[in-house]
């Protein structure tokens, strides 16, 4: 599977600074250079509406605006609805995975995760995106 262009701009959204740092380090190891972060869905939405991003990685459980609410807002917005979204969360129950997919996430990872798992999910998202273009 081919990885996406390393110059894409990625937004990492999680209320835990440590998780944001881990995800950013994994992305940097994969060769990505344009990575920004947001501490909740509300901040993420402001960033997404004021700048151009190519990919979003978000947590589910956050204050102010949850990951699910963020994805709902992204999918409703004509300027953002094309954005691929990977949800990384402790919510591993089957009904939560189904809800996330119905809401419009492109893929889903349960915590704890490994760098390989993140890499394979990102590859899967961008391979599917290429096929649909």
N, C-alpha and C positions, 0 to 999 in steps of 0.2 A: 504494500500500500504506500502511496506517495503522501508525503507530508505537504501541507499547504505552504505557500510562499512564506519565507521567514520574515518578510518585511510587513506582514499584516499587523494591524494594531489590535491588541487584545486588552479587554477589561476584566480584571479579576475582582469579584465581589464577594466579600466575606466579612462578618463582624469580628472575626478572630484574627488579629495581626499576625500571629504565628502561621496560621493556615495560608494567609495571603503571601507571606514570605516563602513558605514551602512551595506553593504553586508557582510563584514567580521564578524561584530557583530551578524548578523542573522545566519551565518554559524556556529559561535562559540556556539550560543544558541542551535543550532541543534545538537551540539556535535562534529563537525568537528574540528580537531586540526592542520592539515597541510594546511595552507592557505598562498599563496603568492600573491603579487599584481604587476601589471604593469600599467604604466600611458598612454600607447598607444599600438596599434597593433604591431608596430615595436619592442618595448621592449618585448612585450608578445611573439612574434615569436622567438626572441633570447632565451628567457627563455625556451620556449617549445622545442627548438632544442638542448638545452644544459643540460636539466634536464628531469626527467620523471614526467609527470602530468597525472591525471586520469579524470579531468573534468575542463572545462573552462566556466566562466561566463564573457561575454563581452558586452560592450556598442556598439552602432552603430557609433555615431558621435564622432570621435577622430581625432586629428592631426596625420600626418605622415603615418599612415596606419589605415583605418577605420575598424570597426568591421566586415563589409561585406568582405573587402579585407583580413582581418585576417582569417575569416572562409574559404575563397577561398584558401588561402595558406595552411591552415590545411588540407583541403580535397584533395589537390594536393600532399601532402607529404605522402609517403608510411608509414613513421614511426609515423605520427600523425593522419592520416585520420580516425582512429577508435575512436578518442576522442569525447565524448559527449560535445555539446556546447549549453549553454543557453544564449540567447540574451536578455539583459535588456535595453530598449531604450525609448526615447520620441517619436520615429517614430511609430505612431499607425495607420497610413493610411493602408487600406486593401492591396494596391499594394506593400507597403513596407514589410508587414508581408509575403505576397506571395513570394517576392524576397528573403527575409531572409530564408524562408523554402526551396526554390529552391536552394539556395546557399549551404544549408546543415546544418543549425542550427537544433538542436533536439527539441527545444521549444523556446518560445518567450514571454516576459513580457513587457508590456508598463509601463512607469513611469507615475504617482507615483505608487509604489507597496507596499504591506504589507508583513510582515514576513510570514504569512500564505500562501500568493500567491507564494512566493519564494519556500517555503517548498513543496507545492503541485506540482509545476512545476518540481522541482528536483526529487521528488518521481515518477512522471510520466515518466521522462526521464529514470531513472534507472529501472523502472518496464518494460518499453518497451525494454530496452537493455537486461534485463534478458530473456525476451520472445524470443528475436532474437538469443540468444546464443545457 
